[in-house]
């Protein structure tokens, strides 16, 4: 029987990764992916009609590797742009259906955490586009516990353009303030953030561009995270590996599970960096991570 995708992120929590995961039980690993973005490879190649068999094959490689990994990852988080079609694209529902079909094959003992990206809810999201995401993939922002670590998933598009959903942005802001405040006294070993759009790509003070969040929003938020004790922020969106640090807090930008990019004088083109995943090792006092191409994902993680 075909596995069925089950939405587990509801009411700002994630079923199976909550109070029972508050305690530290020793080192563990988790997997971070980003931008499977079904349909982008054909789109970048100029092929018509656009299909996404290439992304499906990459997904199958990734999931096969994750399912056989020892020890089993504590969870698998996909940091946005699950599919390539925008909310008003007539291929959106078909791409979403194939994503749900393929990602339902993740071992059910490895929770799948889906983060929304700009292609999932639109560059200027609406109540309808956000509700569609919630219905199919789970809440667009929520928190969960994993092995004594507190994890917060954010809807980064609300920092990019919330012009049509100001009330929803305020709701996330209020929720996040409460979560950051609670984390200070929670006893968590680490406090992690997962989102799609990076606050910055390499340096916190870098200029505004398409792939980062504007400075006037970025710097106050980074200071807020520092004050709450956030250790690491994991992002996608850039389709290349990048990242940096701010006052000791690391931001990790992970390349695409689907189509990698590079920049040339003519604009963006398909990159030579392999499509892949990041394996993150969590120890009581440290976090380390490494990016692997799909053909090089280890079957055993040395903790």
C-alpha positions in Angstrom: 0.0 0.0 0.0 1.3 3.5 -0.9 2.3 5.6 2.1 0.1 8.6 2.8 1.4 12.1 3.6 0.0 13.0 7.0 0.0 16.6 8.2 1.4 16.8 11.7 2.1 20.5 12.2 -1.1 21.9 13.7 -2.0 24.4 16.4 1.6 25.7 16.4 2.9 22.3 17.4 4.2 19.2 15.7 2.6 15.9 16.7 5.2 13.5 18.0 7.9 16.2 18.5 6.7 18.0 21.6 6.7 17.6 25.4 8.0 14.0 25.2 11.1 15.4 23.4 12.0 18.0 26.0 14.7 16.1 27.7 18.3 15.6 26.6 19.0 12.0 25.9 22.3 12.3 24.2 23.7 13.4 20.8 21.6 13.0 17.6 21.5 14.1 14.0 18.8 15.6 11.8 18.6 16.4 8.1 18.1 19.8 6.5 17.1 20.1 2.9 15.8 23.1 1.0 14.2 24.0 -2.4 13.2 20.7 -3.9 11.2 23.0 -6.1 9.5 20.6 -8.4 9.6 22.0 -12.0 12.5 24.5 -11.7 15.1 22.4 -13.6 13.0 22.3 -16.8 12.1 25.9 -16.3 15.7 27.0 -16.0 16.6 24.8 -19.0 13.9 26.4 -21.1 12.1 23.1 -21.7 8.4 23.1 -22.7 6.2 21.8 -21.4 7.7 21.9 -17.9 7.9 18.6 -16.1 9.6 17.7 -12.8 10.8 14.1 -13.2 14.4 15.3 -12.6 13.4 16.6 -9.2 11.4 13.5 -8.4 14.5 11.4 -9.1 16.6 13.6 -6.8 13.9 13.3 -4.1 14.0 9.5 -4.3 17.8 9.5 -3.9 17.5 11.7 -0.9 14.8 9.8 0.8 16.4 6.4 0.2 19.6 7.7 1.8 17.8 9.2 4.8 15.7 6.0 5.3 18.8 3.8 5.5 20.8 6.2 7.7 22.1 5.0 11.0 21.4 6.2 13.6 18.0 7.4 12.3 17.8 11.2 12.0 15.6 12.8 14.7 13.7 14.7 12.0 14.0 15.8 8.4 13.3 19.5 7.7 12.7 21.0 4.2 13.3 24.7 4.3 10.8 25.9 1.7 10.0 26.1 -2.0 8.6 22.6 -2.0 7.4 23.2 -5.5 8.2 25.7 -8.3 4.8 26.9 -9.5 3.4 30.0 -7.9 -0.1 30.1 -6.3 -1.8 31.2 -9.5 0.1 28.7 -11.8 -2.1 26.0 -13.3 0.6 23.4 -12.5 0.7 24.1 -8.8 -1.8 21.4 -7.7 -0.1 18.7 -9.8 3.3 19.6 -8.5 2.0 19.6 -4.9 0.4 16.2 -5.4 3.7 14.7 -6.6 5.6 16.3 -3.7 3.1 14.8 -1.3 3.3 11.4 -3.0 7.1 11.3 -3.0 7.7 12.7 0.5 5.2 10.3 2.0 7.9 7.7 1.5 10.1 9.1 4.3 10.3 6.5 7.0 7.4 7.3 9.3 9.7 7.1 12.3 11.5 10.2 10.9 9.2 13.2 11.3 9.1 15.4 8.1 8.9 19.1 8.9 7.8 21.3 6.0 8.7 25.0 5.9 6.9 27.4 3.5 8.8 29.3 0.9 7.9 32.1 -1.5 6.9 29.7 -4.3 4.7 27.8 -1.9 2.6 30.8 -0.7 3.6 33.6 -3.3 5.9 36.5 -3.2 3.0 38.5 -1.8 1.1 35.9 0.2 -2.6 36.1 0.7 -4.9 34.5 3.3 -5.9 32.0 0.6 -2.4 31.0 -0.4 -1.3 30.6 3.2 -4.4 28.6 4.0 -3.7 26.3 1.0 -0.2 25.6 2.4 -1.6 24.9 5.9 -4.2 22.5 4.5 -1.7 20.5 2.5 1.6 20.7 4.4 0.8 21.9 7.9 1.1 25.2 9.8 3.3 27.9 8.2 4.9 28.6 11.6 5.2 26.5 14.7 7.5 25.2 17.4 8.6 21.7 18.4 11.0 19.9 20.8 13.6 17.4 19.5 15.9 15.7 22.0 16.1 18.6 24.4 16.4 21.2 21.6 13.8 23.8 21.0 13.1 24.4 17.3 11.0 27.3 15.8 9.8 27.3 12.2 9.0 30.7 10.7 7.1 32.0 7.7 9.9 34.2 6.4 7.6 35.6 3.6 5.8 37.6 6.3 9.1 39.6 6.7 9.5 40.0 3.0 6.1 41.2 2.0 3.1 41.0 4.3 1.2 43.8 2.6 -1.9 41.6 2.0 -1.7 39.7 5.3 -0.8 42.3 8.0 -3.0 40.6 10.6 -1.3 37.2 10.0 2.1 38.8 10.3 1.1 40.3 13.6 -0.1 36.9 14.8 3.3 35.4 14.0 5.1 38.3 15.7 3.1 37.9 18.9 3.6 34.1 18.8 7.4 34.4 18.2 7.8 37.0 21.0 6.2 34.5 23.4 8.2 31.6 22.1 11.5 33.4 22.4 10.7 34.6 25.9 9.7 31.1 27.0 12.8 29.6 25.5 15.0 31.6 27.9 13.8 29.6 30.9 12.9 26.3 29.1 16.2 24.6 29.9 16.7 23.7 26.2 20.2 22.7 25.2 20.0 24.7 21.9 17.4 27.1 20.3 17.2 26.7 16.5 15.3 28.6 13.9 14.2 27.2 10.5 13.0 29.4 7.7 13.2 29.8 3.9 14.6 33.3 3.1 18.0 34.0 4.9 18.4 37.1 7.0 21.7 37.5 5.2 23.9 35.4 2.9 27.4 36.0 4.1 27.6 39.1 6.4 24.9 40.5 8.6 25.4 44.1 7.4 25.4 43.2 3.7 23.2 45.3 1.3 19.6 44.3 0.5 19.1 42.0 -2.4 16.6 39.4 -3.7 18.0 36.6 -1.6 18.1 38.3 1.8 15.7 40.1 4.1 15.9 43.9 4.2 18.4 45.4 6.7 15.8 47.5 8.5 14.0 44.3 9.5 17.0 42.1 9.6 19.2 43.7 12.3 16.4 44.1 15.0 15.4 40.5 14.4 19.0 39.2 14.7 19.4 41.1 17.9 16.1 39.7 19.2 17.3 36.1 18.4 20.7 36.8 20.2 18.9 38.1 23.3 16.8 34.9 23.4 19.8 32.6 23.0 19.3 31.3 19.5 22.3 29.2 18.5 21.7 28.5 14.8 19.4 29.6 12.0 18.9 27.3 9.0 17.6 28.6 5.7 17.4 27.9 2.0 16.2 30.1 -0.9 19.7 30.9 -2.3 20.2 27.5 -4.2 23.8 27.7 -3.1 25.6 27.1 0.1 26.4 30.2 2.1 26.1 31.6 5.6 27.9 33.5 8.3 27.6 34.5 11.9 26.4 37.4 14.0 27.7 37.9 17.6 28.3 34.1 17.8 25.0 33.0 16.3 25.4 31.0 13.1 23.2 31.3 10.1 23.4 28.3 7.7 22.2 28.7 4.1 21.8 25.3 2.4 21.8 24.7 -1.3 18.9 23.1 -3.2 17.6 19.5 -3.2 16.5 20.4 -6.7 18.1 23.0 -9.0 21.4 24.6 -7.9 22.1 28.1 -9.2 25.1 30.2 -10.0 25.3 33.8 -11.0 26.9 35.1 -14.2 27.0 38.5 -15.8 23.9 37.5 -17.8 21.9 36.6 -14.7 21.2 33.3 -13.0 22.0 29.9 -14.5 22.0 26.3 -13.4 25.0 25.8 -11.0 27.6 23.1 -10.9 27.3 22.6 -7.2 25.5 19.2 -6.7 21.9 19.0 -5.5 22.0 17.7 -1.9 21.3 17.7 1.8 22.8 18.9 5.0 23.5 16.4 7.9 23.4 18.2 11.2 25.0 16.7 14.4 23.7 17.9 17.7 25.8 17.5 20.8 25.0 18.9 24.3 27.3 21.9 23.9 27.8 22.2 20.1 26.2 21.8 16.7 28.1 20.8 13.5 27.0 20.2 10.0 28.1 19.2 6.5 26.5 19.4 3.1 26.5 16.3 0.9 25.6 15.8 -2.8 22.8 13.3 -3.3 25.3 10.6 -4.3 27.5 11.1 -1.3 25.1 11.1 1.6 26.6 8.9 4.3 24.7 5.8 5.5 26.3 6.1 8.9 26.6 9.3 11.0 29.4 9.3 13.6 28.1 11.0 16.6 
